[in-house]
Amino acid sequence: MHITMIGSGYVGLVSGACFADFGHDVVCVDKDERKIAALLEGRMPIFEPGLDELVARNVAAGRLRFTTDLKEGVKDADAVFIAVGTPSRRGDGHADLSYVYAAAEEIAHAITGFTVIVDKSTVPVGTGDEVERIIREANPQAEFAVVSNPEFLREGAAIDDFKRPDRIVIGGDDPRGLEVMRQVYRPLYLNKSPLIEMSRRGAELTKYAGNAFLATKITFINEIADLCEKVGADVQDVARGIGLDNRIGSKFLHAGPGYGGSCFPKDTLALLKTSQDYDAPQRIVEAVVAVNDNRKRAMGRKVIAAMGGDVRGKTVALLGLTFKPNTDDMRDSPAIAIAQTLEDAGATVRAYDPEGMEQAKPLLPKLVYCTGAYDAAEGADALVIATEWDAFRALDLDRIKALLTQPLIVDLRNVYPRDMIEGAGFTYHGVGR
């Protein structure tokens, strides 16, 4: 089938490359000329394990192309996926749908023959209705159907998530549109991935509800971690004890400094704004958002307390800046608030991240950016693990101890067992332990 991706960012590029790998003919469209030029040269605009090889393979096979010309890219497409950004709108927190609606307007004048317009971007309930209205108004003669097909990709594991999804959600009521979507995803039939069809509004809400629930699990175990510290329990034991219950499950029960990234912060906020518009308060989600926001700076204060309560003139080695490993995404990363809290208290922060430092520099200009974990540790008064990159899981503890001015490790991801660190002569502080 002929598929067009409007937007060549995280969702559009990964989805487009995976569809091409299934054998579909795919063109990715983006207005950013520098991004398209880079892709034409084989340079990826994001870091995602395996993406560069996947793109190169399908470009070489002639199944994947890139262009800035939307009209040319959309012409003759069976399905046009809108995969543009929907950031939180400044001032009120609603999802900014201006890019979605602008894309719909342009698509309306470019489609030829029956075309399925697919909302792949994360959008509030009712967005598909507005996309349909925009296209119908701009081109009354157009033959099309609008469906919702939310993405459920985890950064750092997006390719595997796309090719082996837990489920595929398609929302719409036009039989022709639904049949096209079945053909688009037919290559996943052998993987027996469930294809769930529902109303368009149901699909739109499913994405937000799913992310809000996962954010709730993270926030729940983080609060249990705080209680564990007070009563002398270990949150990892508690998490395992409840996670083995099939009704709960073990995923997203890892205590830490709070959630961040491109989805959970903005999607929980957008869900709250939608609930206000429809007078259906989501009080649990309200609490989740508030607790998570407060937790990030609280982790900075935790480091300060571990260092004796006064960090003025002291140096902290901060390992990890991105919101999770295997990505270069700094959006709403807990490390931002942690670093700022330490700087506000008078500390110098020496930081290292395997992939996120270029993205971090505009956000955290005062940090001292280092070439590696040991470089960051040199002369520091404490070492803090903020992101659980594999590169930080087997540090040479003797070397770290020799580089630090005092043997203190604050492990905000519980990467190391306490007895191992204390056995190496360090003072150890974890989360919920």
N, C-alpha and C positions, 0 to 999 in steps of 0.2 A: 504494500500500500504506500501511497505518497503522504508523508507526514511533514508538517511544518511546525517548528517551535518558535514562538515569538518570545524572545528573551533567551540569551545565552549565558545566564548566570548559573548558580548552583543547580537549581531544579531543571532548567531548560537544557543545559549542556549534558548533565548526567542522563536525563531521560532520553534526549535525542540520540546520544551515543549508544545507549542500550537498545533503543528501538532499531537503530541501524544494525546493531549486532544481531538482532533477531532476523534481519533480512529485509526490513522495510527501507524504502528510499526516503531519506530524511534531510531536510534543510533547516539549519538554525539561523534565525534572523535576529539581528541586534542593531540598534541605532548607534552604539558606541563603535566608532570606526577603529579606534585603537585596539579594542577587544577583538574585533573581527580580524584585523590585520595580524594580531598575535596568534589567533587560532589558525589562520591560514599558514603561518610559519611553524605551527606545531607547538606553540607555547600556551600553556593553560592559564586562565585568569584566576583559578582557585587551586588550592591543594586538596586533592582527594586521591587516596591510594589507588593506583591502577588506571586512573582516568586518562593519563597521557598515552599509555599503550593502547587503550580501547579506542580512543579517538583516532590515533595514527592508523590503526588496523582498518578501521571502517572508511577513513578518507582514502586510503590506498585502494580499497576495494570498490570505491566509487559510490558507496551507499550514504555517505555523510558529506554535506557541503555547508559552507558558511557564507552569509551575504548580509549587506546592510539594506538591500532592496526588498522591502516587504512585499510590494506588488508582485515582483518576480517570484519571490519565495512562496507566496500563497497561491499563485495561479496553479490550477489543476490539482490542488491538494485534496485528499479525501478527508483529512482531519487537520485542523489548525489548533494547536495547543497554545493557550495564553499562559506564559510562565514568567511573568514580569514581577517585580517587587511590589509588596504591599506593606510597607513599613508603617509603624505607628505614626499617626498624624500629629504634628506638633500642636500642643495646646489642649487637645481633648482626648488623645489616646485612641481614637477610632482608627481603623485600618485606612490608610491612604489608598484609595482605589483609582486615583487619577491615571496611573499608567495602564491599568486594566481597561478603563473606559476609552482612553486614547487609542489603545490597540484595537479595541472593538470597532471604533470609528474607521480606522484605516482598513481593517479586514473587510468591512462591509463593502468597500469600493473595489476590493481586489479579488474576491472569490468568484469562481466560475463554475456553474453547475452545482449540484447538491453538495454541501460541505458541512461537516460537523465542527462546530466551534466548541472547544473544550477548555473549561476553566480549570487549569492545573494549579494556578496560584492559590494560596490560602486566602479565602475571601469570606466575608460575613454572609449570613443567611439573606437571601434575596438578591445577591449580586448577579446571579445568572439571569434573573428576570430583567434586570436593568441592562445587561449585555444584550439580551434578545431585543429589548425595546430600541436600543441604540442602533443595532444593525438593521432592524426592520424600518426604522425611521430614515436612516441614511440611504438604504437601498431597498425600496418596497418590492422590487422584483426578485430579490435574492431568494434562493432555495437553500435553507440551512436548518440546522437544529443546534441548540445550545445544551450541552451536558456538563455536569460537574464530575471531575475525576481527581479528587485530592491526592496529594503525594504523602507518603509516609516513609521518607528516607532519613536515615541517621547519618549525619556527617561523620566521615571516617569509615563508614561501611555502606555507602550509598549504592554502589554497583551491585553488591550482593543482595541488598534490600530490594532493589528494583527487579532483579532477575529471580529472586526467590522470596516473593512477598508473602506476608501472613494472609493478606487478602487484597483484593482490588475492588474499590468502591466506585460505582458509576451511578450517577443520579440524572434522571431524565425521564420523559414520557413519550418521546417521539420514537416509534418502532424502528424507523430507518436509522436514526442516530444511534440507538442502542445496538443495532446489528453491526454498524461500522465499528463501534467500540469493541464488540466481541471479536471482530476480525483483527483489530489492532493488537489485542492481547492474546489472540489465539496461540502464539508460540509458547505461552506459559501453561498451556493445557497439560503438557507432559509433567510439569511440576505439581499439577493438581492444586494450583493456587485458587482458592475460592473467589469467584467473581460475584460480588453482591450488588444487585440492582435495587435502587430505591428512588424516591422522589429527589428532585434536584436540591430542594431545600434540606432534605434529610442528609444528603451527601455533604453539603456545605457545613452543616452543623456537626456531622460526624468527625470531621477533622479537628474542629475546635474542642469538642468534647473529649476526644482522645488525648490531645495534648494537655488539656486541663487536668485530666485524671492522672496522667503520668507526672505532671508537675506536683500534684497533690501527694502522690506516693513519695516523691523526693523530699518534699517539705515535711511530711509526716515523720519519716525516719530521721530527718535532721532534728526535729523537736524531741523525738525519743532519745536521740544521742545526747542532747542537753540534759535530759533527765538521768540517763545512764551515768554521766559524769557526777551528778549530785548524789546518786545512791550507791555508786561503786559497782556498776554493771558494765559489761562490754557490749556496745551496740552491734558489733559484728555477730556476737552470739545471738542477740535478740533478733536481728534481721534474718539470720539463718533459721531460727526457731519459728518465725512467722512465715518466712518465704517458702518453706517446704510445704506449707498448706496450699494445695492446688487452687483454692479459692482466692488466694492472695498472690502467689507467685513471687519468685526471688528477684526479678528484674526491677531496677529503679529503687532498690532498697539499700543503696550504698551511701552512708552518711558522708557529708562533705561540707564545702563552703557555700552551697546554694547552686541553683540552676542558672544557666545563661544561654547564649547562643541566638540563633536566628529565629527560633520558633516559640519556645515556651514563654519568654517574657512578653513578646508582642501579641501572641495568640491569646494568652490568658487575659491580657488587658482588653483586647478587641472583643472577647467573649463577654466581659463585664459591661462594655459599652453597649453591646447588642442587648444584653439582658435589661439594661436600664431603658433602652428605647422601647422594649416590649413589656416593661413593668413586670419582669419576672426575675427578681433578685437572685444572684448566685452567691450566697453568703460564704459558702465553703471556699469558692475560688477567690473571693475578696480577701479572706484570711490568708490563703496561700500566697497571693501576690504581696501582701503586706509583710508577712513573716519572711519571705525570701528576700525582699528588698532590704530588710533590717539585718538579715543574717550576714550579708557580705561585709559590711563594715564591722560587724561583731567579730568576724574572723580576724580582721586586722587588729582589733582590740585584744583578741585572744593571744596573738603573737606578742603584743606589747606586754601583756600580763606575764607571759612566759619568760620575758626578758627582764622582769623585775619591776615593771610598771613605768619605767622611764627610758625612752629610746633616743632622747635628744643627744645628738652627736654620735650615735651608734650606727652600725651598718648591718643590713639584712640581705642575705642571699635568697633571692626568690626564684625558685625553679618552676617554670610553667607560667604561661601568660594566656594562652587560648582557653576557651571555656571548657574544652575537653581535648583529649589527645587525637592525633591523626587528622587534624584540620588546622587551617591557619585563621580560623574565624575568631575574632576578638569581640564580637557583638555581645554586650552585657556580660562579659566574662567576670566571674567573681574576683579574679586577680586584679582587675582595675580598681575596685573599691578597696581591696586589701592594700595595694601599693599606695593608693592615695591616703588611706588612713595612717599608714606608717610615715609617709612623707609629711603629712599634716602634724604628726607628733614629733617631727624633727629628725627622723632617721634618713639615712642614705640607703637607697635600694639598688643592689646589683642584681640584674635579672638575666635569665637565659631561657629561651624557648626554641625548640628545634625548627619550628615553622612560622611562628607568629610575630617575630620581632619587628619586621617591616610594617606590619599592620598595627602593632602596638605603639610605635614611635609617635604618631600624631596624637594618640590618646594619652600617652604617658611620657611626655617629653623630658621629664626630669630624671628618669631612670638611667642608671649606668648599664648599658647593654653589653653583655659579655659573650665570649666565643664558645663557652661551654659551661657545664655544671661546676667543674673544678675552678675555672676562672672566676665564676660568680662567688664561690665560697672563699676565695683568698682574702684574708683579712676581715671577714665578716664576723659579727658577734652571734649570729644564729643563722641556721639554714631552714628555709620554709619550702615545703613541697605544696604547690597550689594546683598543679595539673599532673595527672598520673601517666605521663609519657613513659613508654617502655625504657627509654634511655635513662630514666631516674630510678628504675626498679632494682638495679644491681650496682649501686655506687660502691666504690672502694672506700669503706668507712674509715680505715686507717688514714688514707690520704685526706679525706674530708676533715677528719679530726685534727690533722696536722695543719691544715689550711685555716681553720676557724680560730678565732681568738679564744673562744670557749666552746666546749662540746655540747651544743644545744641544737636539737632538731625539732621543728614543729611540723608534723606530718598531717596536713589538712585533708589528705585523701586516704589515710590509713594504709599506705602502701607497704609499710614495714611492720613486722611484729615488734611489740614493745620489748620483749625479752632479748631479741636480737640486737636492738639499738642500745639498750641499757647494758647488755653484755659487752658491747664494744666500747663502753666507757662514756656514753652520751647521757644527757638528760633528755627525756623524750616526752613530747606532748602530742597526742593524737586527737581525734574527734570522737566523743562518746565512749572513751576508754579510760 
